[in-house]
Every structure is written in C-alpha cells, then in structure tokens.
Amino acid sequence: MHGIGILEEMKIRPWQAEGYLLAGELYSDTGQQQKALSSLTRAQEMFREMEMTHWLSRAQTALARLHGTNF
C-alpha cells in the first residue's frame, strides 16, 4: 500500500475504534454484556495499535466496569 492509502486508512480507523467504544458503552448500559465485551475489546485493541492513549484509557475503564458486573 502506498503512502496515500495508509493516510486514508488512518483517517478512518480512529472513527471505527470510537464506534466500537460507543457501541460497547451502549451495549453495557442496556445489559447486553457479551456484545459490550466484544465491542470494547475491539476498541481497546485498535486504540492500542494506533497509540491513542486517551481513548485507550476510556476503553479500559469501560471494560473494567463491565468485568465488575455479572454476565
């Protein structure tokens, strides 16, 4: 992939990761723990890969809250 392709991909990946995070938080709030776990885990992985520490921290916090619940 050439440089422009990488830049185009990187512009979208943060939005994708944020979408997983927001979906995970919503799933968690509505009692859908398995879906929440899947979405939040994916968000965490993506934020870690992109070294987006602020958003990574938010995903980790949401996962920690989720693990404190019974599912």
C-alpha distance (Angstrom), angle and dihedral (degrees) to the residues before:
residue distance angle dihedral
M1 . . .
H2 3.78 . .
G3 3.81 125.3 .
I4 3.80 96.6 -93.5
G5 3.79 90.9 52.2
I6 3.78 90.8 53.4
L7 3.80 91.4 50.0
E8 3.77 91.4 49.2
E9 3.79 90.5 50.6
M10 3.80 93.0 48.1
K11 3.79 92.0 52.8
I12 3.78 89.8 58.9
R13 3.82 101.7 38.4
P14 3.83 95.7 68.5
W15 3.79 89.3 53.2
Q16 3.78 91.0 48.0
A17 3.79 91.2 50.8
E18 3.79 91.5 47.8
G19 3.81 88.6 50.5
Y20 3.80 90.4 54.5
L21 3.79 89.7 48.7
L22 3.80 94.4 49.8
A23 3.80 92.0 44.8
G24 3.80 90.2 49.5
E25 3.78 91.9 51.0
L26 3.80 90.6 48.9
Y27 3.79 92.6 47.8
S28 3.78 89.3 49.7
D29 3.81 92.3 49.9
T30 3.81 90.7 51.3
G31 3.80 95.8 48.1
Q32 3.81 97.4 -105.9
Q33 3.79 95.3 131.6
Q34 3.81 99.5 166.6
K35 3.80 92.3 52.7
A36 3.79 89.4 44.0
L37 3.79 91.7 52.0
S38 3.80 92.3 49.8
S39 3.82 94.6 47.7
L40 3.80 95.6 43.2
T41 3.79 92.6 47.1
R42 3.80 90.8 52.2
A43 3.80 91.1 47.4
Q44 3.80 90.6 50.4
E45 3.81 91.8 50.4
M46 3.79 92.9 49.4
F47 3.81 94.9 46.4
R48 3.80 89.8 48.8
E49 3.82 91.8 50.6
M50 3.82 90.8 50.1
E51 3.83 92.6 43.0
M52 3.80 91.3 -125.4
T53 3.79 96.2 156.0
H54 3.80 99.2 177.7
W55 3.79 92.4 54.6
L56 3.80 92.0 39.0
S57 3.79 89.1 57.4
R58 3.80 90.9 51.4
A59 3.82 91.4 50.7
Q60 3.81 91.2 48.2
T61 3.80 91.3 50.0
A62 3.81 91.0 51.0
L63 3.81 90.6 49.0
A64 3.79 91.2 49.2
R65 3.80 90.1 52.3
L66 3.79 90.3 48.3
H67 3.80 92.5 51.1
G68 3.80 88.1 54.1
T69 3.81 89.1 63.8
N70 3.77 128.3 75.8
F71 3.78 117.1 -110.3
